[in-house]
Amino acid sequence: MSLVRVAHEAGRARRQEVPRSALAVLAPRAEGVDPVVRLREDTAERIPELTALRFTRMCASPLAFLRGAALLMADDLSSAPSSGLRVQSAGDAHVKNFGIFASPERRLVFDVTDFDETAPAPFEFDVKRLASSLAVVAHDNGASAGAAEGMVRRTVREYVRAMDRFAAWGRLEVWYATLDVADAFGELGGFFTDATRRDIADLIGRVTVESTRQRYADLVDLSAGEPLVRSDPPRVTRLDDLAPSAPWRRETAEAVLRGYRGTLVSDRRVLLDQFELRDVAALVVGVGSVGTEGYAVLLAGRDESDLFALQIKEARRSVLAPADESDPGARVVAGQRLMQATPDAFLGFQRASTPRGSRSFYVRQLYDRKASVDVERLSPEQLSTYGRACAWVLARAHARSGNAAAIAGYLGRGGPFVDALVDFAAAYRDRTVADHAALVAAAAAGRVPVLARPSS
């Protein structure tokens, strides 16, 4: 019997221990657990000056809350029945953490884009987070219950089908598989975020060169006669504009860049050495990352028109593996390199001393033809198409861990698993809506700080 067949049968046998229907269970939280208190505990090691911004962004909608509450969902998943079939998990595979970017070969690909929480975990953790986030988006968009269930069902079914295909493929076929942007998004039309401001056909046709240049134009200020980062708080703030007590330091960014160079392959080190550091700014992005230390780093190559930007981002312990003592930056980079078909050519990591103590960071390109879909504007049909694309790349990412046959054996034709995930997603949507309401009420009562006016 082939090794693939053995793995497939082993996965099938797991159904006797953990029926697929058991994955529908959303265990009640322990008595006395307050999600708001848990979120406040999560801010303990974050930058205090950003606490109000973090909670303000999370209060914006149930989806924004879900994005910032990976810790809560990790707690909830850890107390639920599990298949025990482990993969390299993205850890935060909600719908906003998939997107388009340029591969090192300059092809546009669609893939998972965030790996801050990546760690080994049961495969269904990621699928549950994806399915739940779709259900939350449907709720926020005002979709009917039937439409919401249909889009979740089709998304999970696509994961099952994709995993079955990947289980039959050779190892190298799986490793090199990518999702072509044109095929994946032919039905999505022009529903991209304001940062891209063009429809998908235009994005593909122009290969987003203009978009990238426009982003650099927005980032860079040339009024002083030299390229400097343009302040646009709270997202980007020049270090000179920060209070002296703020934890961001140019020397921290410089130390990360010096040490991080050694984690690149040799040809990328040679390329990086051809650029000179010009400016550093504090960078605050997303929802879940707010409160961590980040930098936008501007470099120049041949001349001041040859600009290049890197993002330095603090890495923390994964919510999926809080006891893991390994270096968080190394964990993020290793997970991304394993799960993405075409990882960032400048992806690396380094630890550095900061005013807050020794911290781990990872580095990647700040702008490289990146675009993300504005899921809040999608119709149910378009969101269903988008969910299926996410499911395909998630299955491919999981298959790269080498456990595709066992997972496919466990899933079978997928009916009970699909039904279970549909039920779980609906239950988790309801829990997220309730948790979001609790946070909004806590903010109104002064239990958590928020900004006087919402900030983008």
Buried (B, 14 or more C-beta within 10 A) or exposed (E): EEEBEEBBEBBBEBBEEBBBBBBBBBEEBEEEEBBBEBBBEBBEBBBEBBBBBBBBBBBBBBBBBBBBBBBBBBBBBBEBBBBEBBBBBBBBBBBBBBBBBBBEEEBBBBBBBBBBBBBBBBBBBBBBBBBBBBBBBBBBBEBEEEBBBBBBBBBBBBBBBBBBBBBEBEEEEBBEBBBEBEEBBEEBEBBBBEBBEBBBEBBBEEBBEEBBEBBBEEBBBEEEEEBBBBBBBBBBBBBEEBEEEBBBBBEBBBBBBEBBBEBBEEEBEEBBEEBEBBBBBBBBBBBBBBBBBBBBBBBBEEEEEEBBBBBBBBBBBBBBBEEEEEBBBBBBBBBBBBBBBBBBBBBBBBBBEBEBEEBBBBBBBBBBBBBBBBBBEBEBEBBBBBBBBBBBBBBBBBBBBBBBBBBBBBBBEBEBBBBBBBBBBBBBBBBBBEBBEBBBEBBEEEBBBBBEEEEE
